[in-house]
Amino acid sequence: MKTKLVQILYDMRHQPVIGWVTIIGTAMAIFLIMVVTMIQEVAVTPFAPESCRDRLLVGVYMHVAGENGHDGSSGLNQKTARRIYAGLEGIEHTSFMQFRSEPADVKGPTNDAFTVQTRRADAEFWNIFDHELIEGRYYTPEEADATSKVAVISESTARRLFGSQNRVGNTFMINHTPYTVVGVVADNSSLALTGSGEVFIPTGINDESLNYDNEWSGDVAAAMLVKDGVDFETIRDQVKARYAAFDTELSVKGERTVYHEQPYDQRTIASGLHGSNNSPDPESDRKIRMAIYLILLLVPAINLSTMLHSRMRHRISEIGVRRAFGCTRTRLIADIITENFIVTLIGGVIGLLLGVVFASTYGGLYDTMDNFGSGNTPSLSVLLNINTILMSLLFCFILNIISAAIPAWQASRLNPINAINARK
């Protein structure tokens, strides 16, 4: 290893332009790849208030088709959501809530009205999503069932509403309706699509505000915390059976449900490749990601291969001497690839660090997946997790193999005598 490091330093001194272009090119390639990877990892990596992502399932939509050409889809109403998802075996907690938060105007005693993201959820919501309680309490099941005019608000919202005044027990307006604060939770990132919010309002089975005009549709989703060791497919099988039971009633009107592989896991939710009238396509998502990675790897690999080929031309006599003294082609190829991997790894570390800095400071990177539209950025611990580091090493290795394989093979095929005389 020491010999290889000496060789790399020697090349950097005698071929500084090629050496630095190689490192910078590698750094930029890994930077772009890691930014893409971090965006995807943030969508599925557990973090508060969604530390349960690996055990989270969400039932969101229903699709109903009729023999007369009628075809409709939407979220669920309170009654149907419970009929499909309540009491499933293997579920630890089930919360009936709004799947997406919605904007509302709020006003406290200290300032003008401003807009926040509100989410209606029952009391089980607090058993699934780990919002840190700073002051007061969560609302109770009784308050949720009665749709009481109480609210749990985020810390920054509390500060804007009340300033330095007491917050718990104080009253503020949501769309001109008074609500009493019962608890204050820590600020949370809107990148937690299912569990985030700035103002949380209780909802229950009697909350007609989330029901639409027909028999089954509304704005209710079911978030479920699956017990440890329970396979997601066993939950979906139970849901399919309940869909079938619901079909027996719909058949009287010539209608039937269309099942779309619900409830969804976190990766499906984050992918956006699902909707109220179509099934998710994880294979398509995987192909898209692979295509992006392939483009981001191949383009810089071609350029880096040219750089390495130029470096090898300056070392042609050295290669000839090594071959003349018995160095095998396999050993020569291995040495060149190893040296190039060290250079690639140096550039990769630089690229990874640049990616982390960029992803943790530029909130606009997450606008397409940001439910609030406020550019919330994830914490460093979420960005720089073990999966991201391993992915960075993997991409460095692949980039090294792609860029170094052909130049190393060509160098190993040189005739020793011709190689020694090539620089004379």
NURO-602215 format. One record per residue: x, y, z of N, C-alpha, C, O in turn; residue in one letter. Coordinates in pm, whole numbers, plus 32768, in hexadecimal, padded with zeros to 4 digits. Example, Ala and Ser with C-alpha at 12.3 -4.5 7.8 and 13.67 -1.06 7.14 Angstrom:
2
85277DC7830C84CE7E3E830C85287EB6830C85907EB4834EA
85057F1F82C485577F9682CA850A80038313853D80728324S
end
This chain:
424
80537F8780008000800080008057807E8000803880E07FBCM
80C4807B804E811E80EE80548157810D7FCA816081817FA2K
817E80A27F8081B680B47EFA815180F57E9D8175814B7E4CT
80D480CE7EA9806D81067E53805481987E73803F81E97E19K
805781BC7EF4804682477F1A80BA829C7EE680A5830D7EB8L
813482657EEE81A982AC7EB8819982C37E2281B9832E7DEFV
8168825C7DDD815382667D4D80EB82D17D2C80FC831D7CCDQ
808082D67D7A8018833A7D63804E83C77D77803284207D28I
809D83DB7DE380D8845E7DFD813984857D8E814084F97D66L
818384237D5D81E0843C7CEF8192846A7C7281BA84CA7C30Y
812684257C5380D4844B7BE0809A84D87BF1809385257B92D
806E84F77C6C8034857A7C86809985E97C71807686557C42M
811885D17C94818086367C8381A786477BF081BE86B67BC2R
81AE85D77BA781DE85DC7B1E816E85EC7AB7818786127A45H
80F185CE7AE0807F85E17A87800F86277AD67FA285EF7AE6Q
802A86A07B077FCA86E17B637F4286FC7B247EDB86ED7B65P
7F4287247AA47EC387457A657E6B86C97A597DF686CB7A80V
7EA5865E7A247E5985E27A157E2F85AD7A9E7DBE857F7AB0I
7E8A85B37B007E6C85807B857DF985CB7BC77D9E858E7BFEG
7DFE86517BC27D9686A07C037D11869A7BB77CA6869A7BF4W
7D1986947B347C9D86857AE57C5A86007B087BDF85F97B11V
7CAB85977B1B7C7385157B407C2D851C7BC67BBD84EA7BD5T
7C6E855A7C2A7C3285637CAF7BB585BA7CAE7B4F85947CE6I
7BBE862E7C6D7B4B86897C697AD7864A7C1A7A6386557C41I
7AF986087BAA7A9085C67B5C7A4B855A7BAB79D0854C7BA6G
7A99850B7BF67A5E84A47C4B7A0784E27CB7799984B17CD3T
7A38854E7CF479ED85907D5F796785C27D2C790185B17D70A
796585FF7CB778E786337C81788785C27C5B780E85CE7C6BM
78C085537C27786A84E17C05782984A87C8277B084907C84A
787984927CE97841845C7D6677E484C07DA7777F849A7DE3I
780485417D9D77AC85A97DD37720859E7D9676BD859D7DDFF
771785967D127695858E7CD0764B850E7CF775D3850F7D11L
7695849F7CF97657841F7D1C762484227DAB75B783F17DC7I
7673845B7E07764B845B7E9475D684B87EAD7583849C7F04M
75CC85267E647558857E7E7374D885337E4E7474853A7E94V
74DE84E97DDD746B84987DB5744D842E7E1D73D984187E41V
74B783EB7E4F74A583827EB3746A83B97F347411837C7F6FT
749B842D7F60746A84677FDD73D8848D7FD4738D847B8034M
73AE84C27F60732184E37F5072CB84667F60726284697FA0I
72F983F87F2572AD837B7F2E72B3833F7FBA725083097FEAQ
732783497FFB73368310808172E5835E80E972AC83238144E
72E283E380DA7295843581377202840C813671BE8413819DV
71D383E180C3714683BB80B67124833B810170AF83248120A
718882E6811F716C8265815E71B8824F81E1719681F3822CV
721D82A181FF72698291827B721482BB82F271D9832782EFT
720B8269835C71BC829083D171F7830984197270830C8433P
71A4836A843871CC83DA848D714D841584CA70E0840A8490F
715B8453853D70E7848A858270A884F9852C70EF854B84F2A
702284FB85236FC084AB856D6F99842785296F3583E8854FP
6FE783FC84C46FC7837E8480703683188498706B82DD843AE
70588304851670BE82A08537708B8212852070D781B28528S
700A820685026FCA818484EE6FC3815B845B6F7B80FD843AC
700B819E84036FF881898373700780F883476FC280CC82EBR
706080AE838770728022835F6FFE7FCA838A6FF77F568361D
6FA37FFE83DD6F2E7FB284096EAC7FF883E46E417FD08413R
6EB3805F83916E3E80B283736DFA808582F26E3B8073828BL
6D77807582F86D24805F82826CB580C982826C8380F082EBL
6C9180F5820B6C29815C82006BC5813581956BE8811C8122V
6B46813181BE6AD8811D81606A9B81A4813F6A6F81EC8198G
6A9981C780BE6A798251809969F9825C804869A182AB806AV
69ED820F7FDD698582267F7A692681AF7F6D694081417F9EY
68B781CA7F276861815F7EF8683581817E6A681A81F47E48M
683081197E17680881267D8B678E80CF7D75679280567D8EH
6722810A7D4766A580C27D30667C80D37C9F667281437C6DV
666580647C5C663A80647BCF65B080267BC4658B7FD07C14A
656380537B6064DB80227B4E64C27FEC7AC36509800E7A65G
645C7F997AB864397F5D7A3664057FC579D4640E7FB0795BE
63D080347A066399809C79B064038100798363E2816B7951N
648080DD799464EC8137796B651A819579D8657C81DD79C6G
64D681957A4A650081E97AB9658781BA7AED659E81437AFFH
65DF82187B05666481F77B396691826A7B9266A582DA7B63D
66A2824E7C1366C882B87C70672D828A7CD5673282157CF9G
677F82E77D0167E482C67D6667FF83407DBC67F783B27D8ES
681F83257E3A683F83937E97687383557F17688B82DC7F1FS
688583A97F7B68A08375800068218338803A67BB832D7FF7G
682A831180B767BC82CB80F967738327815A67AC8387818DL
66F48307817466B2834D81E166CD83058265670C829B8267N
669F834082D166BD830B8355668E827A836666D882268399Q
6614825F833B65DC81D9834F6624817082FB66478106832EK
663B818E827B6679812A8223670B81138246673B80A2823CT
6751817B827067DC816A829867E88107830B684280B3830DA
678D81108369678F80B483DB6762802883B167937FC483E6R
67048023835466D47FA0832567467F5282E1674E7ED882EFR
679C7F97829768077F53824D68817F3982A668C07ED0829AI
68A27F9782FF69257F90834169227F7F83D9698B7F658413Y
68B37F8D841A68B17F8184AC68BC7EEF84D668807E978498A
69087ED58540690C7E51857D69517DE4852D69337D6F853FG
69AB7E0784D569F57DA184896A577D5884E36A967D968539L
6A657CD684CF6AC57C89851D6B547CAB84F26B727CB9847BE
6BAB7CB985576C357CDB853A6C527D6F853F6CC37D9A8528G
6BEB7DBF855E6BFC7E5185676BFE7E7985FA6BA97E518649I
6C617EC9861D6C707EF886A86C197F7286C46BD67F79872BE
6C1C7FD386696BCA804B86766B96807385EC6BDB80618588H
6B1B80A885E76AE180DC856B6AAB816785866A5C817B85E2T
6AD581C685346AA5825085416A56827584C46A82825C8454S
69E282B284D7699282E4846969A3837C8464698883C284C5F
69D183AC83F26A07843483EB6A028465835B69E0841B82FFM
6A2484E383496A3C851882C46AC484E982926B2884F482D9Q
6AC684B582176B45848781DF6BA084FE81C06C1884F781D9F
6B698569818A6BB585E2816D6B87865281CA6B10866281E4R
6BE6869F81FA6BC0871582466B87877E81E76B9A8776816ES
6B4187DF821F6B04884681CB6B1C88CF82096B2588DB8283E
6B25893781B66B3F89BD81EC6AC589F882306A5389DD8209P
6ADD8A4882966A728A8F82DB6AAD8B1083156B238B168337A
6A5A8B7483216A858BF2835D6A708BEC83F46A058BC68423D
6AD78C13843E6ACD8C1784D06AF08CA385006B3B8CEC84BFV
6AB88CC885736AD38D4B85AD6AD18D4186446A748D0B867FK
6B398D7686826B428D7D87136B338E0D87426B178E6686F2G
6B468E2387C26B358EAB87F86BA88F0987D96B9E8F8187F3P
6C188ED687A16C8F8F2A87956CAB8F5C87096D028FB286F9T
6C668F2A86A36C8C8F54861B6C188F4185B96BA98F1A85DEN
6C358F5E853C6BD28F4984D36BCA8EB484B16C1C8E6384DDD
6B648E9384636B528E07843B6BC48DDA83E06BFC8E298395A
6BE48D5B83E96C468D1F838F6C1A8C9083706BC18C5A83B3F
6C578C54830C6C2C8BD182DB6C858B6383136D008B6F8313T
6C478AF883416C8F8A8283716C548A06832F6BEC8A0D82EEV
6C99899683426C66891783126C2288CD83866C6188B183ECQ
6BA288AF83756B56886A83DC6B3F87D983B26B3A87B9833BT
6B31878384146B1186F783F96AAD86C784626AC386D484DAR
6A40868E843269DE8651848C6A0785C084A46A2485778445R
6A098598851F6A32850E854169F384E785C669D9853B861BA
69DB846485D569A5843486546A15842886BC6A888446869FD
69F283FB87346A5483F487A16ABB8386878C6B29838E87C3A
6A9A831E873D6AFC82B487216B7282E786CE6BDB82A886CAE
6B5F8357868D6BCA839586406C4983A586946CB783918662F
6C3983CA87136CAD83E4876A6CF3836487946D65836887C2W
6CB182F187846CF1827087A26D41823A872C6D8F81DC873CN
6D2E827586B66D768249863E6DE982A8861D6E58827C8602I
6DCD832986206E30838D85F86E6B83CE86756E22840186CAF
6EF083CC867E6F3583F386FA6F55848886FC6FC984B086F3D
6EEC84D987096EFF8568871C6F2C858287AD6EF08551880CH
6F9785D087BA6FCC85ED883F6F74865588846F6686C68853E
6F39862F88F46EE18689893F6F3686E789946F8086BA89ECL
6F2C8767897B6F7B87CA89C46F2E88038A3A6F6788208AA3I
6EAE88128A276E5B88518A8F6DCD881C8A856D9B88028A18E
6D8B880C8AF86D0087E18AF86CF0874D8ADD6D3A86FB8B14G
6C8F87298A8A6C6C869D8A706C36868F89E36C1A86F2899FR
6C26861089B76BDE85F4893B6B4985F4895A6B2185E089CDY
6AF6860988F66A6885FE89106A41856B89226A87851288F2Y
69D48552896769AA84CC8992694C848C892C691784D188D5T
69378407893668D483C688DE6849840388EC6800840F888AP
68258428896667A08464897B679584EA8932672F850888F5E
67FE8539893967FD85B988F267FA85A5885A67BB85F28812E
683F853C882B683E8520879B67B484F4876D678285238707A
6775849987B966F184688793668984D88793662B84D68744D
669C853987EE663D85A987F76664861C879B662186838799A
66D3860B874F670B867786FC670E86FA874966DF8762871AT
674786F387C167508768881767A687D487D767FE87B68787S
678D884F87FA67D788C087C4685988D58813686E893D8852K
68AE8870880D69318878884A6998885987DE697688248774V
6A16887C87F96A7D886887936B04885387D46B2088868841A
6B588807878F6BE687FB87AF6C31884587426C18882E86CBV
6C8C889F87676CCE88F387056D6688E487106D9988BB8778I
6DAC890486A46E3D88FC86A56E77897486F06E3489D98705S
6EF6896687186F3589CD876A6F418A5287216F268ABC875BE
6F678A4F86A36F758ACD86596EED8B0E86446EE18B898648S
6E858ABD862D6DFE8AF486216DD28B3586A46D968BA086A3T
6DF18AF387136DCE8B2B87976E148BB187AE6DD98C0E87E5A
6E918BB987846EDE8C3487966EA28CA687436E9A8D188771R
6E778C8686C96E3B8CEE86756DB08D1786A76D888D8B869BR
6D688CB886DF6CE18CD6870E6CE08D2587906C938D84879FL
6D368CFD87ED6D2B8D3188756DA68D7C88A86DA38DB68914F
6E128D7A885C6E8B8DBD888B6EBA8D82890E6ECE8D098918G
6ECD8DD489716EFD8DA689F46E8B8D848A536EA48D628AC6S
6E0F8D8E8A246D9E8D6F8A7B6D948CD98A956DD58C898A51Q
6D438CB48AF76D268C278B0F6CE28BED8A936C8E8C2D8A54N
6D088B738A716CD38B3689F86C678AD08A166BF98AD789DER
6C838A708A6E6C1F8A0C8A936BAD8A508ADD6BC28A998B3DV
6B348A368AAF6ABE8A748AEA6A948AF38AA46A268B258ABBG
6AEA8B288A4F6AC98BA28A076A768B7F898B6A778B0D895DN
6A2F8BE2895669D58BCD88E56A078C19886A6A388C898874T
69F98BDA87F76A188C1C877869AD8BF68713695A8B9F872DF
69B08C3786A0694A8C22863B69828BD085C669EF8BEB8595M
69358B6B859A69548B22851F68E08B3A84BF68718B0A84D5I
68FB8B87845568908BAB83F668168BE4843F67A48BBF8423N
68338C3E849C67CD8C8984E767838C358550671F8C618587H
67B48BBB856C67798B6785D467DA8B5D8648684F8B3F8631T
67AD8B7586C4680A8B72873768308AE3875F67DB8A8B8767P
68B08ACE877968E68A4F87AA693F8A6B882269828AD28829Y
693F8A0D888069918A1988F86A0A89BF88EC69FD894A88C8T
6A7F89F4890A6AFA89A689026B04894B897C6AFD897989EDV
6B1588C789646B29886989D16BB8883589D66BE387FE8A3CV
6C03884589676C8C881389656CDE885988FA6CAA888B8897G
6D61885989126DC1889088B26E29882588956E6387EC88F1V
6E42880988146EA487A487ED6F1787E887A36F0B88598774V
6F8687A0879B6FFB87D587556FDC87E886C16F8987A08688A
701E884986857010885C85F5703887DC85AB7093879585D6D
6FF587C0853E700F874584F4701A876384616FE087C58431N
706487108419707C8726838A700486F883386FCB868E8351S
6FE0874982D86F748723827D6F9C86B282206F48867F81D5S
701C868A82237045861581D7700A859582117008852E81CEL
6FDA859C828C6F8D852D82C56EFD853D82946EA9857682D9A
6EE2850C821D6E66852C81D86DE9850182236D838546821FL
6DEF849082686D77845A82A86D63848E83356CF1849C8362T
6DD084AD837D6DC284CE84096DDC855E842E6DCD858284A3G
6E0185B383D06E28863C83F16DB0869883FA6D41867483D2S
6DC7870D84306D608773843A6D8B87E384976DE887D384E6G
6D468853848C6D6188C484E56CF188D8854A6D09890985B9E
6C7888B185246C0688B485816BB98832856E6B93880F84FFV
6BA387EB85DC6B5B876B85D96AD5877C861F6ACD87AE868FF
6A6A874F85D969E28760860969A386D6861969B5868185C2I
695986BE8684691E863A869868AC861D8637685E86758614P
68A7859F860C6839857285B8680E84E785E7685D849D8622T
679184C685CE675C844385F666F38416859366DB8456852DG
66B483A785B36655836A855565DE83C58538659D83B784D1I
65C184228593654E847B8580657484FE853B652185588530N
65F38509850E6620858584CF65F58585843D6638854B83E7D
658785C78422655085CA839A65A18622833B658E861B82C1E
65FA86748370664686CF831A66A5868482BC66D086BB8257S
66C5860782DD671D85B8828966D18557822F670F850881E8L
664B855B823265F9850481DD65C88550816365AB85C8816AN
65BE850980F165828544807A64EE851D807564B884E780D5Y
64B085388006641F85287FFF63F184997FE5637E84798003D
644784417FAE641783BB7F906430835D80066451838A8074N
642082DB7FEF641F827C805E64A98257809264B482268103E
6511826B804465928236806D6608829680646670827C809FW
65FB8304801D667083588005667D83CA8069661B83F780A4S
66F883F680796715846380D667A9848380D467EE84688072G
67D984BC8140686484E7814868AC84A281BC690084DD81FED
6888842481D268C183D882426920836C820E6902832781ADV
6992835F825169F182F382356A0A82A782B769ED82D98324A
6A40823082AB6A6181DF83206AF781C983246B31818E82C8A
6B3781F883906BC681DD83A66BD0816D840B6B9581748476A
6C1D810583E96C23808D843D6CB4806E84646D0D806D8410M
6CC8805484E46D4A802985166D487F9285236D027F5A8577L
6D957F4F84CD6D957EBD84C86DEB7E8685396E557EBC8558V
6DBD7E1985756E0A7DD985DF6E8D7DA085A96E957D7A8534K
6EF17D9C85FE6F737D6485D66F627CD685A26F1E7C8485E0D
6FA17CBA85316FA17C3384F96F2A7C1084A36F277BA38469G
6EC87C6984986E527C4D84466E6E7C7983B76E987CEA839FV
6E557C2083596E6D7C3E82CC6DFE7C9882976D887C8582B5D
6E257CFB82476DC37D5982106D597D1381BC6CE67D3F81B9F
6D7F7CA881776D207C6581206CAD7C25816E6C3D7C19813AE
6CC87BFC81EA6C5B7BC3823B6BF37C2F825B6B7C7C128268T
6C217CAC82686BC37D1A827F6B737D3482006AF97D478205I
6BB77D35818F6B727D4F81106B0C7CE180EF6AA37CFC80B5R
6B2C7C6681156ACD7BF980FD6A4C7C10814B69DF7BF58118D
6A577C4281C669DF7C608215698F7CD281D669147CD081D4Q
69D87D3581A369947DA78163694A7D7980E568DA7DA580CAV
69897D20809869477CE9802168C47CA5804668607CB48001K
68C57C5B80B4684B7C1680E067DD7C7A810467677C6180E9A
68047CE9813F67A07D4E8164676C7D9780E766F77DBB80E1R
67C37DAB808767957DE28007672C7D857FCA66C57DB27F98Y
67477D027FCE66E97CA17F9566627CA77FDB65F97C9F7F9BA
66647CB6806065E77CC180AB659B7D40808565207D40807BA
65E57DAD807265A87E2A804B65697E1F7FC065037E5E7FA3F
65A87DCE7F6A65757DBB7EE264EA7D7C7EE064997D997E88D
64CE7D287F40644A7CE77F4363DB7D4E7F52636D7D3B7F1CT
63F57DBA7F9B63917E247FA9638C7E7C7F2D63207EA37F00E
64007E9A7EF664047EF07E7F63C77EAC7E0563937EEE7DABL
63CC7E257E03639A7DDC7D8E63057DF37D7862D47DE67D07S
62BC7E137DE1622C7E2F7DD362167EA47D7461B37EA87D2CV
62747F047D76626A7F7A7D1F62BC7F6A7CA062CE7FC97C54K
62EF7EF07C8A633F7ED97C1363C97F167C1B64047F397BB5G
63FF7F237C9464837F5F7CA764E07EFB7CEB64B47E987D25E
65607F177CE265C57EC37D24663F7F177D4266587F7D7D02R
668B7EEB7DA367087F307DC467787EFD7D6867717E8D7D34T
67DD7F507D5568557F2B7D0A68C97F367D6C68EA7FA27D9BV
69067EC57D8969707EC17DEF69F57EEE7DB26A1B7EC17D46Y
6A3D7F477DF86ABB7F7D7DC56B2F7F667E266B7E7FC07E43H
6B397EEA7E596BAC7EC07EAB6BBD7F117F2A6C2E7F297F56E
6B4F7F3B7F646B577F837FE36B4E7F2280586B1C7EB2804BQ
6B7F7F4E80CC6BBE7FCF80EE6C4E7FD880BB6C907F7280A5P
6C7E805480A96D01806C806F6D6C807380DC6D5480A1814BY
6DE5804480B86E58805781116E9980DE80F36E6E81268099D
6F0080FF81416F3C818381376F7B819D80AF6F70820C807AQ
6FBD813A80756FFE81507FF46F96816E7F886FAF81C17F31R
6F24812C7F8D6EBB81477F2A6E8281D27F3E6E6A821A7EDCT
6E6D81FA7FBB6E3A82807FD86E9B82E97FA36E73834A7F63I
6F1C82D47FBF6F8183367F996F96833D7F036FB983A67ECEA
6F8082CD7EBD6F9A82C97E2D6F3B83207DDE6F5D83517D72S
6EC283347E136E5E837F7DCA6E2083337D566DCF83697D0CG
6E4782B27D466E1682627CD56D9782177CFB6D8681A27CDAL
6D3F825A7D416CBE82207D656C55828D7D5A6C7683047D58H
6BDC82677D556B6F82C77D4E6AEC82867D726AE782107D93G
6A8382D57D6B6A0282A07D9569C7823D7D32696E81F07D56S
69F8823D7CB769BF81E07C546A2A81927C086A1281677B97N
6A9E81807C446B04812B7C056B5880E67C6F6B6381157CE1N
6B9180757C496BE480277CA56C7580577C9E6CA380817C34S
6CBC80527D0D6D4A80787D0A6D9A80177CB56D767FA37CA6P
6E0680497C7E6E5B7FF77C286EEB80017C5A6F3A804E7C24D
6F0F7FB27CC16F967FBA7CF870027F957C9470727FC77C9DP
6FE27F3E7C3470457F1A7BCF70677F927B7770DB7FA57B52E
70027FE17B56701A80597B08707080BC7B5570CA80FB7B1CS
705480CB7BD670A581237C2A713680F67C2E719281477C26D
714A80737C3B71D1803D7C40721B80567BBC7291807A7BBDR
71D780447B4B721580597AC9723C80EB7AB572A681097A7EK
71E781447AE2720681D37AD6728281F57B2672DB823C7AF6I
728981C27BA172FE81DE7BF5737C81A37BB773E581E57BB6R
737381297B8373E880EA7B46741681387ACB748E81457AB3M
73B7816B7A7C73DA81B97A067423823A7A2C7483826179EAA
73F3827A7A96743482F57AC574C382D87AF3752083207ACEI
74D2826E7B437558824B7B7375B482267AFF762A824A7AFFY
757F81DF7A9D75D181B57A2B7605822D79DD767A823279B7L
75AD828E79C675D88307797E7640835479CE76A583817997I
762883627A52768583AD7AA6770B83667AB9776E83A67ADCL
770E82E47AA1778B82997AAA77D482927A24784E82A27A20L
778C827A79B877CD82637938780F82E07900788082DA78CFL
77CB83527907780183CC78CC788783F3790B78E8840778C2V
789083FE79917914841E79CB797883AD79BB79F083C679B3P
7949832F79B879A582BF79AA79F082C479257A6682A37920A
79AB82EE78BA79ED82F978387A5A8363783C7AC8834F7807I
7A3B83D5787C7A9E843F78877B14841578DF7B87843178BEN
7AF583D379507B6083A879AA7BB6833B79697C2E83337984L
7B7B82E879157BC7828278CE7C2D82C378707C9D82927863S
7C05833078307C61837977D97CD583B4782A7D4883B077FFT
7CB483EA78A07D1C842178F77D7F83B479217DF883CA7920M
7D4C834079457DA382D279717DFA82A178FC7E6F827F790EL
7DBE829D78867E0C827478117E8182D477FA7EEF82A977D5H
7E6A835478107ED783B678027F43839F786C7FBA83A9784FS
7F19838178E67F7C8365794F7FCE82E9792D804782E67946R
7F8D828478F47FD6820A78D2803D8222786480A781E27863M
8021827E78078082829A779E810382D577D6816F82BD77A0R
80F883217842816F8359788281BC82F078D3822E830778FBH
817E827E78EB81BF8216793A81DE819978E681F2812C791BR
81E181AC786281EE8138780A827280EF781C827780747815I
82E0813C7832836280FB7848836380AC78C98398803D78CFS
832780E67932832180A079B482D4801E79A682FB7FB779DEE
82678021795982177FA8794482697F3F78FA82637EC87919I
82B97F6D7895830D7F0F784C83767ECE78A4838F7E567898G
83B57F1D78FD841A7EE5795983DA7E7F79B684137E1479CDV
83667E9E79EB83227E407A4682FF7DBF79FE830D7D527A35R
82D17DCC798182B07D527936832E7D017918832B7C86791CR
839E7D4878FB841C7D0278DD84517CB6795584927C4F7946A
84367CE979CD84647CA77A4783FD7C437A7D84087C1A7AF1F
839D7C1D7A2F83457BAE7A5382BF7BD37A8E82767B7A7ABAG
829C7C537A9182187C797AC581AD7C437A6781B07C5E79EFC
81507BF97A9C80E77BBD7A4A80807C267A2080737C8F7A5ET
80377C0579B57FCF7C6079887F647C7479F37F317CE37A06R
7F427C087A377EDB7C117AA17F097C6E7B107EBB7CC27B3FT
7F867C607B3A7FBA7CB67BA47FBF7D487B767F9E7DA27BC3R
7FE67D5E7AFA7FED7DE67AC77F627E267AC37F507E997AECL
7F017DDB7A927E777E0E7A8F7E477E2E7B1C7E0B7E977B34I
7E607DD37B7B7E347DE77C057E747E637C417E327EAF7C87A
7EF77E777C277F3D7EEB7C5E7F047F6E7C267EEF7FCE7C71D
7EEC7F717BA47EB67FEC7B677E2B800A7B9C7E0B807D7BBCI
7DD87FA37BA57D4F7FB87BD87D537FE37C6A7D0480397C92I
7DAC7FA97CBB7DB77FCF7D487DE4805F7D577DAB80AB7DA6T
7E4C80877D0A7E7981117D0F7E0981717CE77DF481D77D27E
7DC2814E7C7D7D5581A47C507CE481A97CB77CA382107CC7N
7CCE81397CFC7C6581387D627C8681977DD57C2D81D97E0BF
7D05819E7DFB7D2D81FA7E667D11828A7E3C7CDC82DA7E89I
7D3682AB7DBE7D1A83317D8A7C8283497D857C5383B47DABV
7C3882E57D557BA682F07D4E7B6A83027DD97B0C834F7DEBT
7BA182B97E3A7B6D82C27EC37B84834D7EFD7B2E83827F43L
7BF983877EE17C14840F7F117BAE84707ED67B7384C17F1EI
7B9A84667E527B3484BA7E137AA9849C7E457A5684F77E53G
7A8E841C7E617A0B83F67E9379EC842F7F1C797B845A7F36G
7A5084307F747A3D846B7FFA7A1F85007FED79C685348031V
7A6A85437F967A5085D27F7F79C385E67F49797B863F7F76I
799B85927EE97916859C7EB078A985817F15784285C57F15G
78BF851F7F6C785C84FF7FD4784B8574803377DB85988056L
78BC85B0805E78B4862280B9786E86998078781E86DD80B7L
788D86B27FF87848871D7FB077B287017FA87761875C7FB6L
778F86837F8F7703865E7F8776BA8673800A764986A4800CG
76FA864F807976BC866080FD76A886F4811C763E871B814CV
770F874680FF770387D681187692881180C47641885F80F6V
768E87EC8046762788217FED759C87F48018753F8845801EF
758E87728036750A873C805A74D8877080DF745F877380F7A
753387988138750A87C781BC74F8885F81C274CD88938229S
751888A58157750C8937815874AB896C80EF747189D78101T
74988921808274428953801873B88911802373A388A37FF0Y
735C8956806472D7891E807A7288890C7FFB722F88B67FF6G
72A5895B7F93725C894F7F15726C88C87ED4721E88A47E7CG
72D1887C7EFE72E987F67EC77271879A7EE0725C873A7E96L
722487B87F4A71B8875E7F73712E87957F5270C987617F83Y
712787FE7F0070A6883D7EE6704187DD7EAA6FCA87E67EC9D
706E87817E54701087267E136FD586C17E736F6C86877E56T
701686AB7EE66FE2864A7F466FBC868D7FC96FA08649802CM
6FBB87127FCB6FA4875C80466F11878180516EDE87CF8001D
6ECF874980B36E40875C80C26E1C87EB80E96DAF881A80C6N
6E75883081306E5888B981586E82891D80ED6E4D898C80E7F
6EE288F480976F1B8953803A6F7689B8807E6F8F8A228046G
6FA7899A80F56FF789F88141708B89DA813B70DA8A20817BS
70B3897380EE7140895780DC7184891F815771FC8935816AG
713C88D681AC717B889B822171E8883A81F771D387E7819FN
725C8843823672C987E8821772D88782828572C087A182FAT
72FE870782637310869E82C9738E86B5831973E6870282F0P
73988673838B740E868183E07483863583A4747385E1834BS
74FC865583D87575861483A67571857E83BF75A08531836BL
753A85558430753584C5845074DD847983EF74F4840283D7S
747984BA83B67423847A8353746B846F82CE746384098289V
74B384D982A874F984DA82287570847C82287586843281C8L
75BF847F8295763C84338298762883B482E9766483A28353L
75D2835B82B775BA82DD82FC760E826F82BC765082878256N
760C81F982F57662818B82C6764281658236769C814181EBI
75C3816B820F759E8149818675DD81A98122760D817F80B8N
75DD822A81447617828D80EA76AD827880DC76E28281806ET
76F1825C814B77828247814777A381CB80F577FE81CE80A2I
7759815E810A777180E480BD775580F98029779D80C57FD3L
76EC8145800A76CF81627F7E774081B27F3F7764819B7ECBM
777982107F8A77E882607F57785F82077F37789D82167ECDS
788181AB7F9178F0814F7F7878D380F57EFF792C80DC7EAEL
785980C67EF5783480717E85784380BA7E00787A80847DA0L
781281377DFC781C81847D8178AD81A47D5E78D281A67CE9F
790081BF7DC4798F81D47DAB79CD81587D6C7A1B81627D0DC
79A980E47DA179DF80667D6D79B2804E7CDD7A0380297C87F
793180627CC378FE804C7C3B793C80AF7BDA7964808A7B6BI
7944812D7C04798081937BAE7A1181707B8E7A4081847B1EL
7A57813D7BF47AE381167BE07AEE80A47B7B7B4180A97B21N
7A9C803E7B8B7AA27FCA7B317A847FF37AA17ACA7FCC7A44I
7A1980447A8F79F3806D7A097A6080C179C77A8180AD7952I
7A99811E7A137AFA817B79D97B84813D79C87BD081677970S
7BA780DA7A1C7C3080A67A1B7C3F802379CF7CAF800079AAA
7BD47FDB79B87BE07F5579807C247F5578F77C827F0978E1A
7BF57FA9789B7C2D7FA878127CBE7FDB780F7D137F9977D2I
7CDF804F78507D6B807A78517DC8801578927E3880017863P
7D9B7FD378FE7DEF7F6F79417E057EF678E67E747EC178DFA
7D9D7ECC78A27DAA7E5A78467E087E7C77D37E5B7E2B77ABW
7DFA7EF5779D7E527F1E77307EE47F25775B7F3D7EFC7712Q
7EFA7F5977D57F837F6178087FBF7ED7781A80367EC37802A
7F6D7E7678457FA17DEF785D7FC47DA877DC80127D4877DDS
7F8E7DD5776B7FA57D9476EA80207DCA76A180447D997636R
80607E3076DA80D57E6B769981487E07769181607DBB76EFL
818E7E07762082087DB8761382767DF7766882917E6E7657N
82B77DAD76C2831A7DE8771D83897E3576D583AD7EA376FEP
83BE7DFD766A842E7E3E762483FF7EC075E384427F2775EEI
838D7EBB75A183597F35756283387FA075CA834C801775B3N
83047F72763D82E07FD176A8835D801576E1835C808D76FAA
83C87FC876F584448002772D847F806876CB84B180D076F5I
8478804B764A84B380A375E58458811775BC848181717572N
83DC811275EE837A817375BE839C820275E3837A825E7598A
83DE8219765483FB829F7681848982CC766284B28339768BR
84D7827876198561829A75FC856682F6758285D2831F7558K
end
